[in-house]
Amino acid sequence: MTIRVLIADDHCVVAEGLRYLIQAQADMEVIACVHDGREAVRWAMEMKPDVVLMDNAMPELNGTAATDIICQRRPETRVIMLSMHSDPIHVCRALQAGATGYVAKKAVAKEVVDAIRAVHSGKRYLSSPFVDSVIDHFLSGNVLHDPLERLSSRERQVLQMLAEGRSVSDIACTLSLSPKTVETYRARMQDKLGLHDLASLIKFAIQQGLASFE
């Protein structure tokens, strides 16, 4: 049986590398490559892939949010999160969204292929550094506190768009809001998070994987 894979990554070089890697496997095929979270959701619903390779920091809709929607609407599709973040909160956030795999974005080719086969067979797959990170955290007795839980889903959406460099007027138009409402969301987020300016808010968004440095 051929494993049908959808690649969701906004970095063209990375996406093409993954495409060549997967197409080289006798038991896999790439059905599409998409470059933002909304496209990932739409193509997952239309093309019904077996596995989605999802970049964590996707424009329009971040990887965790896109994973959550895909797993709710099409639970038979398995999602593997590709991430540069090893912090336990990022791993747990992805798993809570429904991902069954979590792999380092710089992982060797064989690990990506192994992860696809593992999740397709019904297993979970986490890169060993991430497993160690989560286990060490829990063994230390620390409790995971997700800072994003302080924000509403709409606030997270606005935060991601701000971090992507979009203007208040552009965000307002996209979300069918008034610019004043967007400014209110921004001020409310700063208050909730104890941040004092837009630069600190954007830095927070990048640290939380809602946007990338690139």
Biotite code that builds the C-alpha atoms (Angstrom):
import biotite.structure as struc

atoms = struc.array([
    struc.Atom([0.000, 0.000, 0.000], chain_id="A", res_id=1, res_name="MET", atom_name="CA", element="C"),
    struc.Atom([1.341, 3.422, -0.968], chain_id="A", res_id=2, res_name="THR", atom_name="CA", element="C"),
    struc.Atom([1.413, 6.057, 1.786], chain_id="A", res_id=3, res_name="ILE", atom_name="CA", element="C"),
    struc.Atom([0.016, 9.329, 0.440], chain_id="A", res_id=4, res_name="ARG", atom_name="CA", element="C"),
    struc.Atom([1.817, 12.319, 1.965], chain_id="A", res_id=5, res_name="VAL", atom_name="CA", element="C"),
    struc.Atom([0.926, 16.018, 2.000], chain_id="A", res_id=6, res_name="LEU", atom_name="CA", element="C"),
    struc.Atom([3.842, 18.375, 2.712], chain_id="A", res_id=7, res_name="ILE", atom_name="CA", element="C"),
    struc.Atom([3.024, 21.688, 4.434], chain_id="A", res_id=8, res_name="ALA", atom_name="CA", element="C"),
    struc.Atom([6.080, 23.947, 4.652], chain_id="A", res_id=9, res_name="ASP", atom_name="CA", element="C"),
    struc.Atom([6.519, 27.556, 3.588], chain_id="A", res_id=10, res_name="ASP", atom_name="CA", element="C"),
    struc.Atom([10.248, 27.146, 2.934], chain_id="A", res_id=11, res_name="HIS", atom_name="CA", element="C"),
    struc.Atom([10.489, 26.061, -0.701], chain_id="A", res_id=12, res_name="CYS", atom_name="CA", element="C"),
    struc.Atom([13.945, 24.500, -0.361], chain_id="A", res_id=13, res_name="VAL", atom_name="CA", element="C"),
    struc.Atom([12.850, 22.409, 2.635], chain_id="A", res_id=14, res_name="VAL", atom_name="CA", element="C"),
    struc.Atom([9.600, 21.396, 0.935], chain_id="A", res_id=15, res_name="ALA", atom_name="CA", element="C"),
    struc.Atom([11.412, 20.322, -2.238], chain_id="A", res_id=16, res_name="GLU", atom_name="CA", element="C"),
    struc.Atom([13.956, 18.351, -0.220], chain_id="A", res_id=17, res_name="GLY", atom_name="CA", element="C"),
    struc.Atom([11.159, 16.520, 1.564], chain_id="A", res_id=18, res_name="LEU", atom_name="CA", element="C"),
    struc.Atom([9.412, 15.890, -1.751], chain_id="A", res_id=19, res_name="ARG", atom_name="CA", element="C"),
    struc.Atom([12.492, 14.268, -3.306], chain_id="A", res_id=20, res_name="TYR", atom_name="CA", element="C"),
    struc.Atom([13.119, 12.228, -0.160], chain_id="A", res_id=21, res_name="LEU", atom_name="CA", element="C"),
    struc.Atom([9.576, 10.848, -0.027], chain_id="A", res_id=22, res_name="ILE", atom_name="CA", element="C"),
    struc.Atom([9.232, 10.261, -3.757], chain_id="A", res_id=23, res_name="GLN", atom_name="CA", element="C"),
    struc.Atom([12.393, 8.146, -3.566], chain_id="A", res_id=24, res_name="ALA", atom_name="CA", element="C"),
    struc.Atom([10.607, 5.666, -1.274], chain_id="A", res_id=25, res_name="GLN", atom_name="CA", element="C"),
    struc.Atom([8.920, 2.756, -3.039], chain_id="A", res_id=26, res_name="ALA", atom_name="CA", element="C"),
    struc.Atom([5.969, 2.808, -0.623], chain_id="A", res_id=27, res_name="ASP", atom_name="CA", element="C"),
    struc.Atom([5.296, 6.577, -0.567], chain_id="A", res_id=28, res_name="MET", atom_name="CA", element="C"),
    struc.Atom([4.103, 9.376, -2.823], chain_id="A", res_id=29, res_name="GLU", atom_name="CA", element="C"),
    struc.Atom([3.720, 13.128, -2.374], chain_id="A", res_id=30, res_name="VAL", atom_name="CA", element="C"),
    struc.Atom([0.235, 14.246, -3.363], chain_id="A", res_id=31, res_name="ILE", atom_name="CA", element="C"),
    struc.Atom([0.872, 17.980, -2.879], chain_id="A", res_id=32, res_name="ALA", atom_name="CA", element="C"),
    struc.Atom([3.103, 20.639, -1.319], chain_id="A", res_id=33, res_name="CYS", atom_name="CA", element="C"),
    struc.Atom([1.402, 23.649, 0.289], chain_id="A", res_id=34, res_name="VAL", atom_name="CA", element="C"),
    struc.Atom([2.874, 26.762, 1.817], chain_id="A", res_id=35, res_name="HIS", atom_name="CA", element="C"),
    struc.Atom([0.530, 28.003, 4.539], chain_id="A", res_id=36, res_name="ASP", atom_name="CA", element="C"),
    struc.Atom([-1.696, 26.558, 7.252], chain_id="A", res_id=37, res_name="GLY", atom_name="CA", element="C"),
    struc.Atom([-5.001, 27.336, 5.569], chain_id="A", res_id=38, res_name="ARG", atom_name="CA", element="C"),
    struc.Atom([-3.889, 25.577, 2.395], chain_id="A", res_id=39, res_name="GLU", atom_name="CA", element="C"),
    struc.Atom([-2.798, 22.610, 4.501], chain_id="A", res_id=40, res_name="ALA", atom_name="CA", element="C"),
    struc.Atom([-6.291, 22.288, 5.969], chain_id="A", res_id=41, res_name="VAL", atom_name="CA", element="C"),
    struc.Atom([-8.028, 22.732, 2.608], chain_id="A", res_id=42, res_name="ARG", atom_name="CA", element="C"),
    struc.Atom([-5.835, 20.226, 0.784], chain_id="A", res_id=43, res_name="TRP", atom_name="CA", element="C"),
    struc.Atom([-6.063, 17.725, 3.627], chain_id="A", res_id=44, res_name="ALA", atom_name="CA", element="C"),
    struc.Atom([-9.848, 17.806, 3.353], chain_id="A", res_id=45, res_name="MET", atom_name="CA", element="C"),
    struc.Atom([-9.853, 17.594, -0.447], chain_id="A", res_id=46, res_name="GLU", atom_name="CA", element="C"),
    struc.Atom([-6.981, 15.156, -1.084], chain_id="A", res_id=47, res_name="MET", atom_name="CA", element="C"),
    struc.Atom([-7.422, 12.974, 2.037], chain_id="A", res_id=48, res_name="LYS", atom_name="CA", element="C"),
    struc.Atom([-3.727, 12.188, 2.610], chain_id="A", res_id=49, res_name="PRO", atom_name="CA", element="C"),
    struc.Atom([-2.606, 9.384, 4.891], chain_id="A", res_id=50, res_name="ASP", atom_name="CA", element="C"),
    struc.Atom([0.067, 11.571, 6.480], chain_id="A", res_id=51, res_name="VAL", atom_name="CA", element="C"),
    struc.Atom([0.690, 15.327, 6.661], chain_id="A", res_id=52, res_name="VAL", atom_name="CA", element="C"),
    struc.Atom([4.204, 16.641, 7.295], chain_id="A", res_id=53, res_name="LEU", atom_name="CA", element="C"),
    struc.Atom([3.420, 19.945, 9.011], chain_id="A", res_id=54, res_name="MET", atom_name="CA", element="C"),
    struc.Atom([5.888, 22.755, 9.625], chain_id="A", res_id=55, res_name="ASP", atom_name="CA", element="C"),
    struc.Atom([5.255, 24.240, 13.065], chain_id="A", res_id=56, res_name="ASN", atom_name="CA", element="C"),
    struc.Atom([5.673, 27.892, 12.040], chain_id="A", res_id=57, res_name="ALA", atom_name="CA", element="C"),
    struc.Atom([3.325, 28.296, 9.084], chain_id="A", res_id=58, res_name="MET", atom_name="CA", element="C"),
    struc.Atom([1.935, 31.620, 7.809], chain_id="A", res_id=59, res_name="PRO", atom_name="CA", element="C"),
    struc.Atom([-1.794, 32.416, 7.798], chain_id="A", res_id=60, res_name="GLU", atom_name="CA", element="C"),
    struc.Atom([-2.529, 29.588, 10.256], chain_id="A", res_id=61, res_name="LEU", atom_name="CA", element="C"),
    struc.Atom([0.252, 28.145, 12.407], chain_id="A", res_id=62, res_name="ASN", atom_name="CA", element="C"),
    struc.Atom([1.061, 24.442, 12.335], chain_id="A", res_id=63, res_name="GLY", atom_name="CA", element="C"),
    struc.Atom([-0.542, 23.620, 15.683], chain_id="A", res_id=64, res_name="THR", atom_name="CA", element="C"),
    struc.Atom([-3.829, 25.314, 14.782], chain_id="A", res_id=65, res_name="ALA", atom_name="CA", element="C"),
    struc.Atom([-3.876, 23.657, 11.345], chain_id="A", res_id=66, res_name="ALA", atom_name="CA", element="C"),
    struc.Atom([-3.143, 20.274, 12.941], chain_id="A", res_id=67, res_name="THR", atom_name="CA", element="C"),
    struc.Atom([-6.002, 20.722, 15.391], chain_id="A", res_id=68, res_name="ASP", atom_name="CA", element="C"),
    struc.Atom([-8.480, 21.409, 12.573], chain_id="A", res_id=69, res_name="ILE", atom_name="CA", element="C"),
    struc.Atom([-7.254, 18.528, 10.398], chain_id="A", res_id=70, res_name="ILE", atom_name="CA", element="C"),
    struc.Atom([-7.341, 16.016, 13.254], chain_id="A", res_id=71, res_name="CYS", atom_name="CA", element="C"),
    struc.Atom([-10.848, 17.059, 14.250], chain_id="A", res_id=72, res_name="GLN", atom_name="CA", element="C"),
    struc.Atom([-12.261, 16.985, 10.721], chain_id="A", res_id=73, res_name="ARG", atom_name="CA", element="C"),
    struc.Atom([-10.300, 14.013, 9.414], chain_id="A", res_id=74, res_name="ARG", atom_name="CA", element="C"),
    struc.Atom([-8.956, 11.896, 12.309], chain_id="A", res_id=75, res_name="PRO", atom_name="CA", element="C"),
    struc.Atom([-7.802, 9.126, 9.953], chain_id="A", res_id=76, res_name="GLU", atom_name="CA", element="C"),
    struc.Atom([-5.105, 11.455, 8.604], chain_id="A", res_id=77, res_name="THR", atom_name="CA", element="C"),
    struc.Atom([-1.934, 11.341, 10.707], chain_id="A", res_id=78, res_name="ARG", atom_name="CA", element="C"),
    struc.Atom([0.041, 14.553, 11.274], chain_id="A", res_id=79, res_name="VAL", atom_name="CA", element="C"),
    struc.Atom([3.775, 14.760, 11.940], chain_id="A", res_id=80, res_name="ILE", atom_name="CA", element="C"),
    struc.Atom([4.949, 18.100, 13.278], chain_id="A", res_id=81, res_name="MET", atom_name="CA", element="C"),
    struc.Atom([8.302, 19.323, 11.970], chain_id="A", res_id=82, res_name="LEU", atom_name="CA", element="C"),
    struc.Atom([9.765, 21.748, 14.490], chain_id="A", res_id=83, res_name="SER", atom_name="CA", element="C"),
    struc.Atom([12.934, 23.462, 15.627], chain_id="A", res_id=84, res_name="MET", atom_name="CA", element="C"),
    struc.Atom([11.529, 23.732, 19.164], chain_id="A", res_id=85, res_name="HIS", atom_name="CA", element="C"),
    struc.Atom([12.542, 21.083, 21.708], chain_id="A", res_id=86, res_name="SER", atom_name="CA", element="C"),
    struc.Atom([10.905, 22.706, 24.730], chain_id="A", res_id=87, res_name="ASP", atom_name="CA", element="C"),
    struc.Atom([8.349, 20.325, 26.333], chain_id="A", res_id=88, res_name="PRO", atom_name="CA", element="C"),
    struc.Atom([5.557, 22.885, 25.955], chain_id="A", res_id=89, res_name="ILE", atom_name="CA", element="C"),
    struc.Atom([5.884, 22.848, 22.160], chain_id="A", res_id=90, res_name="HIS", atom_name="CA", element="C"),
    struc.Atom([5.887, 19.046, 22.062], chain_id="A", res_id=91, res_name="VAL", atom_name="CA", element="C"),
    struc.Atom([2.839, 18.770, 24.325], chain_id="A", res_id=92, res_name="CYS", atom_name="CA", element="C"),
    struc.Atom([1.020, 21.512, 22.411], chain_id="A", res_id=93, res_name="ARG", atom_name="CA", element="C"),
    struc.Atom([1.431, 19.564, 19.165], chain_id="A", res_id=94, res_name="ALA", atom_name="CA", element="C"),
    struc.Atom([0.340, 16.271, 20.716], chain_id="A", res_id=95, res_name="LEU", atom_name="CA", element="C"),
    struc.Atom([-2.700, 17.910, 22.314], chain_id="A", res_id=96, res_name="GLN", atom_name="CA", element="C"),
    struc.Atom([-3.657, 19.269, 18.889], chain_id="A", res_id=97, res_name="ALA", atom_name="CA", element="C"),
    struc.Atom([-3.685, 15.699, 17.592], chain_id="A", res_id=98, res_name="GLY", atom_name="CA", element="C"),
    struc.Atom([-0.242, 15.199, 16.049], chain_id="A", res_id=99, res_name="ALA", atom_name="CA", element="C"),
    struc.Atom([1.030, 11.626, 16.318], chain_id="A", res_id=100, res_name="THR", atom_name="CA", element="C"),
    struc.Atom([4.605, 12.512, 15.396], chain_id="A", res_id=101, res_name="GLY", atom_name="CA", element="C"),
    struc.Atom([7.053, 15.239, 16.374], chain_id="A", res_id=102, res_name="TYR", atom_name="CA", element="C"),
    struc.Atom([10.332, 15.389, 14.484], chain_id="A", res_id=103, res_name="VAL", atom_name="CA", element="C"),
    struc.Atom([13.211, 17.863, 14.514], chain_id="A", res_id=104, res_name="ALA", atom_name="CA", element="C"),
    struc.Atom([13.193, 19.985, 11.395], chain_id="A", res_id=105, res_name="LYS", atom_name="CA", element="C"),
    struc.Atom([16.902, 19.253, 10.968], chain_id="A", res_id=106, res_name="LYS", atom_name="CA", element="C"),
    struc.Atom([16.404, 15.509, 11.385], chain_id="A", res_id=107, res_name="ALA", atom_name="CA", element="C"),
    struc.Atom([18.264, 13.131, 9.105], chain_id="A", res_id=108, res_name="VAL", atom_name="CA", element="C"),
    struc.Atom([16.340, 11.830, 6.125], chain_id="A", res_id=109, res_name="ALA", atom_name="CA", element="C"),
    struc.Atom([15.937, 8.317, 7.522], chain_id="A", res_id=110, res_name="LYS", atom_name="CA", element="C"),
    struc.Atom([14.185, 9.637, 10.629], chain_id="A", res_id=111, res_name="GLU", atom_name="CA", element="C"),
    struc.Atom([11.549, 11.479, 8.605], chain_id="A", res_id=112, res_name="VAL", atom_name="CA", element="C"),
    struc.Atom([10.873, 8.332, 6.569], chain_id="A", res_id=113, res_name="VAL", atom_name="CA", element="C"),
    struc.Atom([10.739, 6.187, 9.727], chain_id="A", res_id=114, res_name="ASP", atom_name="CA", element="C"),
    struc.Atom([8.307, 8.642, 11.308], chain_id="A", res_id=115, res_name="ALA", atom_name="CA", element="C"),
    struc.Atom([5.964, 8.512, 8.306], chain_id="A", res_id=116, res_name="ILE", atom_name="CA", element="C"),
    struc.Atom([5.887, 4.706, 8.350], chain_id="A", res_id=117, res_name="ARG", atom_name="CA", element="C"),
    struc.Atom([5.416, 4.625, 12.123], chain_id="A", res_id=118, res_name="ALA", atom_name="CA", element="C"),
    struc.Atom([2.437, 6.984, 12.316], chain_id="A", res_id=119, res_name="VAL", atom_name="CA", element="C"),
    struc.Atom([0.849, 5.398, 9.256], chain_id="A", res_id=120, res_name="HIS", atom_name="CA", element="C"),
    struc.Atom([0.941, 2.045, 11.055], chain_id="A", res_id=121, res_name="SER", atom_name="CA", element="C"),
    struc.Atom([-0.853, 3.551, 14.059], chain_id="A", res_id=122, res_name="GLY", atom_name="CA", element="C"),
    struc.Atom([2.137, 4.279, 16.280], chain_id="A", res_id=123, res_name="LYS", atom_name="CA", element="C"),
    struc.Atom([3.454, 7.537, 17.725], chain_id="A", res_id=124, res_name="ARG", atom_name="CA", element="C"),
    struc.Atom([6.866, 8.859, 16.774], chain_id="A", res_id=125, res_name="TYR", atom_name="CA", element="C"),
    struc.Atom([8.903, 11.434, 18.668], chain_id="A", res_id=126, res_name="LEU", atom_name="CA", element="C"),
    struc.Atom([12.543, 12.235, 17.951], chain_id="A", res_id=127, res_name="SER", atom_name="CA", element="C"),
    struc.Atom([14.635, 11.015, 20.877], chain_id="A", res_id=128, res_name="SER", atom_name="CA", element="C"),
    struc.Atom([15.801, 14.513, 21.990], chain_id="A", res_id=129, res_name="PRO", atom_name="CA", element="C"),
    struc.Atom([12.154, 15.538, 22.343], chain_id="A", res_id=130, res_name="PHE", atom_name="CA", element="C"),
    struc.Atom([11.295, 12.397, 24.303], chain_id="A", res_id=131, res_name="VAL", atom_name="CA", element="C"),
    struc.Atom([14.212, 13.060, 26.652], chain_id="A", res_id=132, res_name="ASP", atom_name="CA", element="C"),
    struc.Atom([13.183, 16.692, 27.048], chain_id="A", res_id=133, res_name="SER", atom_name="CA", element="C"),
    struc.Atom([9.600, 15.826, 28.022], chain_id="A", res_id=134, res_name="VAL", atom_name="CA", element="C"),
    struc.Atom([10.641, 13.005, 30.361], chain_id="A", res_id=135, res_name="ILE", atom_name="CA", element="C"),
    struc.Atom([13.275, 15.156, 32.080], chain_id="A", res_id=136, res_name="ASP", atom_name="CA", element="C"),
    struc.Atom([10.739, 17.917, 32.576], chain_id="A", res_id=137, res_name="HIS", atom_name="CA", element="C"),
    struc.Atom([8.184, 15.671, 34.247], chain_id="A", res_id=138, res_name="PHE", atom_name="CA", element="C"),
    struc.Atom([10.767, 13.830, 36.332], chain_id="A", res_id=139, res_name="LEU", atom_name="CA", element="C"),
    struc.Atom([11.892, 17.206, 37.675], chain_id="A", res_id=140, res_name="SER", atom_name="CA", element="C"),
    struc.Atom([8.396, 17.675, 39.112], chain_id="A", res_id=141, res_name="GLY", atom_name="CA", element="C"),
    struc.Atom([7.706, 20.799, 37.101], chain_id="A", res_id=142, res_name="ASN", atom_name="CA", element="C"),
    struc.Atom([4.195, 21.522, 35.863], chain_id="A", res_id=143, res_name="VAL", atom_name="CA", element="C"),
    struc.Atom([3.719, 22.611, 32.270], chain_id="A", res_id=144, res_name="LEU", atom_name="CA", element="C"),
    struc.Atom([2.113, 26.036, 31.936], chain_id="A", res_id=145, res_name="HIS", atom_name="CA", element="C"),
    struc.Atom([1.309, 27.009, 28.368], chain_id="A", res_id=146, res_name="ASP", atom_name="CA", element="C"),
    struc.Atom([1.473, 30.829, 28.114], chain_id="A", res_id=147, res_name="PRO", atom_name="CA", element="C"),
    struc.Atom([-0.738, 30.749, 25.020], chain_id="A", res_id=148, res_name="LEU", atom_name="CA", element="C"),
    struc.Atom([-3.612, 29.486, 27.167], chain_id="A", res_id=149, res_name="GLU", atom_name="CA", element="C"),
    struc.Atom([-3.953, 33.031, 28.495], chain_id="A", res_id=150, res_name="ARG", atom_name="CA", element="C"),
    struc.Atom([-5.044, 34.159, 25.028], chain_id="A", res_id=151, res_name="LEU", atom_name="CA", element="C"),
    struc.Atom([-8.296, 33.519, 23.189], chain_id="A", res_id=152, res_name="SER", atom_name="CA", element="C"),
    struc.Atom([-8.220, 31.858, 19.778], chain_id="A", res_id=153, res_name="SER", atom_name="CA", element="C"),
    struc.Atom([-8.907, 35.233, 18.121], chain_id="A", res_id=154, res_name="ARG", atom_name="CA", element="C"),
    struc.Atom([-6.090, 36.865, 20.077], chain_id="A", res_id=155, res_name="GLU", atom_name="CA", element="C"),
    struc.Atom([-3.694, 34.121, 18.965], chain_id="A", res_id=156, res_name="ARG", atom_name="CA", element="C"),
    struc.Atom([-4.784, 34.703, 15.380], chain_id="A", res_id=157, res_name="GLN", atom_name="CA", element="C"),
    struc.Atom([-4.142, 38.445, 15.618], chain_id="A", res_id=158, res_name="VAL", atom_name="CA", element="C"),
    struc.Atom([-0.821, 37.807, 17.373], chain_id="A", res_id=159, res_name="LEU", atom_name="CA", element="C"),
    struc.Atom([0.409, 35.535, 14.595], chain_id="A", res_id=160, res_name="GLN", atom_name="CA", element="C"),
    struc.Atom([-0.516, 38.086, 11.926], chain_id="A", res_id=161, res_name="MET", atom_name="CA", element="C"),
    struc.Atom([1.265, 40.858, 13.828], chain_id="A", res_id=162, res_name="LEU", atom_name="CA", element="C"),
    struc.Atom([4.353, 38.654, 14.142], chain_id="A", res_id=163, res_name="ALA", atom_name="CA", element="C"),
    struc.Atom([4.234, 38.020, 10.382], chain_id="A", res_id=164, res_name="GLU", atom_name="CA", element="C"),
    struc.Atom([4.591, 41.768, 9.867], chain_id="A", res_id=165, res_name="GLY", atom_name="CA", element="C"),
    struc.Atom([1.046, 42.454, 8.723], chain_id="A", res_id=166, res_name="ARG", atom_name="CA", element="C"),
    struc.Atom([-0.399, 45.904, 9.353], chain_id="A", res_id=167, res_name="SER", atom_name="CA", element="C"),
    struc.Atom([-3.361, 46.598, 11.614], chain_id="A", res_id=168, res_name="VAL", atom_name="CA", element="C"),
    struc.Atom([-5.495, 47.619, 8.632], chain_id="A", res_id=169, res_name="SER", atom_name="CA", element="C"),
    struc.Atom([-4.565, 44.431, 6.744], chain_id="A", res_id=170, res_name="ASP", atom_name="CA", element="C"),
    struc.Atom([-5.405, 42.256, 9.753], chain_id="A", res_id=171, res_name="ILE", atom_name="CA", element="C"),
    struc.Atom([-8.697, 44.094, 10.212], chain_id="A", res_id=172, res_name="ALA", atom_name="CA", element="C"),
    struc.Atom([-9.630, 43.526, 6.560], chain_id="A", res_id=173, res_name="CYS", atom_name="CA", element="C"),
    struc.Atom([-8.667, 39.832, 6.635], chain_id="A", res_id=174, res_name="THR", atom_name="CA", element="C"),
    struc.Atom([-10.601, 39.098, 9.841], chain_id="A", res_id=175, res_name="LEU", atom_name="CA", element="C"),
    struc.Atom([-13.543, 41.403, 9.051], chain_id="A", res_id=176, res_name="SER", atom_name="CA", element="C"),
    struc.Atom([-12.810, 43.559, 12.089], chain_id="A", res_id=177, res_name="LEU", atom_name="CA", element="C"),
    struc.Atom([-12.326, 47.281, 12.588], chain_id="A", res_id=178, res_name="SER", atom_name="CA", element="C"),
    struc.Atom([-8.767, 48.567, 13.033], chain_id="A", res_id=179, res_name="PRO", atom_name="CA", element="C"),
    struc.Atom([-9.806, 49.787, 16.481], chain_id="A", res_id=180, res_name="LYS", atom_name="CA", element="C"),
    struc.Atom([-10.834, 46.247, 17.451], chain_id="A", res_id=181, res_name="THR", atom_name="CA", element="C"),
    struc.Atom([-7.469, 44.882, 16.308], chain_id="A", res_id=182, res_name="VAL", atom_name="CA", element="C"),
    struc.Atom([-5.714, 47.537, 18.402], chain_id="A", res_id=183, res_name="GLU", atom_name="CA", element="C"),
    struc.Atom([-7.886, 46.496, 21.356], chain_id="A", res_id=184, res_name="THR", atom_name="CA", element="C"),
    struc.Atom([-6.824, 42.875, 20.907], chain_id="A", res_id=185, res_name="TYR", atom_name="CA", element="C"),
    struc.Atom([-3.186, 43.948, 20.821], chain_id="A", res_id=186, res_name="ARG", atom_name="CA", element="C"),
    struc.Atom([-3.499, 46.004, 23.991], chain_id="A", res_id=187, res_name="ALA", atom_name="CA", element="C"),
    struc.Atom([-5.367, 43.192, 25.744], chain_id="A", res_id=188, res_name="ARG", atom_name="CA", element="C"),
    struc.Atom([-2.673, 40.663, 24.820], chain_id="A", res_id=189, res_name="MET", atom_name="CA", element="C"),
    struc.Atom([0.075, 42.924, 26.117], chain_id="A", res_id=190, res_name="GLN", atom_name="CA", element="C"),
    struc.Atom([-1.826, 43.309, 29.377], chain_id="A", res_id=191, res_name="ASP", atom_name="CA", element="C"),
    struc.Atom([-2.440, 39.558, 29.766], chain_id="A", res_id=192, res_name="LYS", atom_name="CA", element="C"),
    struc.Atom([1.183, 38.703, 29.040], chain_id="A", res_id=193, res_name="LEU", atom_name="CA", element="C"),
    struc.Atom([2.744, 41.567, 30.959], chain_id="A", res_id=194, res_name="GLY", atom_name="CA", element="C"),
    struc.Atom([4.444, 42.958, 27.862], chain_id="A", res_id=195, res_name="LEU", atom_name="CA", element="C"),
    struc.Atom([4.896, 46.660, 27.207], chain_id="A", res_id=196, res_name="HIS", atom_name="CA", element="C"),
    struc.Atom([5.296, 47.099, 23.464], chain_id="A", res_id=197, res_name="ASP", atom_name="CA", element="C"),
    struc.Atom([4.765, 45.513, 20.053], chain_id="A", res_id=198, res_name="LEU", atom_name="CA", element="C"),
    struc.Atom([8.399, 44.372, 19.776], chain_id="A", res_id=199, res_name="ALA", atom_name="CA", element="C"),
    struc.Atom([8.060, 42.322, 22.982], chain_id="A", res_id=200, res_name="SER", atom_name="CA", element="C"),
    struc.Atom([4.794, 40.876, 21.722], chain_id="A", res_id=201, res_name="LEU", atom_name="CA", element="C"),
    struc.Atom([6.379, 39.775, 18.441], chain_id="A", res_id=202, res_name="ILE", atom_name="CA", element="C"),
    struc.Atom([9.364, 38.287, 20.268], chain_id="A", res_id=203, res_name="LYS", atom_name="CA", element="C"),
    struc.Atom([6.928, 36.296, 22.420], chain_id="A", res_id=204, res_name="PHE", atom_name="CA", element="C"),
    struc.Atom([5.087, 35.047, 19.305], chain_id="A", res_id=205, res_name="ALA", atom_name="CA", element="C"),
    struc.Atom([8.349, 33.823, 17.750], chain_id="A", res_id=206, res_name="ILE", atom_name="CA", element="C"),
    struc.Atom([9.399, 32.096, 20.983], chain_id="A", res_id=207, res_name="GLN", atom_name="CA", element="C"),
    struc.Atom([6.044, 30.312, 21.066], chain_id="A", res_id=208, res_name="GLN", atom_name="CA", element="C"),
    struc.Atom([6.375, 29.084, 17.482], chain_id="A", res_id=209, res_name="GLY", atom_name="CA", element="C"),
    struc.Atom([3.593, 31.255, 16.050], chain_id="A", res_id=210, res_name="LEU", atom_name="CA", element="C"),
    struc.Atom([6.023, 32.762, 13.570], chain_id="A", res_id=211, res_name="ALA", atom_name="CA", element="C"),
    struc.Atom([9.612, 32.202, 12.523], chain_id="A", res_id=212, res_name="SER", atom_name="CA", element="C"),
    struc.Atom([12.668, 34.419, 12.393], chain_id="A", res_id=213, res_name="PHE", atom_name="CA", element="C"),
    struc.Atom([12.853, 33.990, 8.614], chain_id="A", res_id=214, res_name="GLU", atom_name="CA", element="C"),
])
